[in-house]
Amino acid sequence: MAIVRWEPFREIMSLRQAMDRLFEESFIRPTRFFLGEDGAIPLDVYETPDQVVVKASLPGVKPGEMDITLTGDTLTIKGETKGEREVKRDDYLLQEHRYGKFARSVSLPEGLQGEKAEATFESGILTLTIPKAEEVKPKTIKVKAVAEEKAEAK
């Protein structure tokens, strides 16, 4: 057994770090325990040549309990999950599901046709498909070699 010298400042620093973490989790990011580590609805956002697709994980949410708006280039998903009413809070041994209101906003690329957006909801996954306007879709430009054109002209 080794003898380790007691260093009081080592314990003080770890206590300070613990207090910083507690303060951060309680006040800076209080919804951390709600939906994911960063406190937000988990999203996947990707684009194809013709559209932007947004997938959001919303387990336990019914389609009628969510509100989706696209204002300019900002997409906002809001909703509420309701808890079970017949179980009293004192009867729980463990409760990790979060009930209540939620919201998430994300910026999307410009040039989307919000009025033609479609939303589907299956197995707790909301999928939004927003088509791009024709002027922002990628265009293919054919490149001609100058030497070939001169050779063809002769």
JOQUIJO-V406068 format. One record per backbone hydrogen bond with DSSP energy under -0.5 kcal/mol. CO is the residue of the C=O (numbers start at 1). NH is the residue of the N-H. If there is no record, write none. Layout:
CO:NH
CO:NH
This chain:
2:4
6:8
7:10
7:11
8:12
9:13
10:14
11:15
12:16
13:17
14:18
15:19
16:20
17:21
18:22
19:23
20:24
21:25
22:26
23:27
23:28
24:28
24:29
29:32
30:33
31:34
31:35
32:39
35:40
36:39
42:57
44:55
46:53
50:132
51:48
52:130
53:46
54:128
55:44
56:58
56:126
58:61
62:65
63:66
65:80
67:78
69:76
70:72
71:74
73:75
73:108
74:71
75:106
76:69
77:104
78:67
79:102
81:100
86:88
88:91
89:92
100:81
102:79
104:77
106:75
111:133
112:114
113:116
114:117
118:129
120:127
122:125
124:58
124:126
125:122
125:127
126:56
126:128
127:120
128:54
128:130
129:118
129:131
130:52
131:113
133:136
133:137
134:137
139:141
140:142
145:149
146:150
147:151
148:152
149:153
150:154
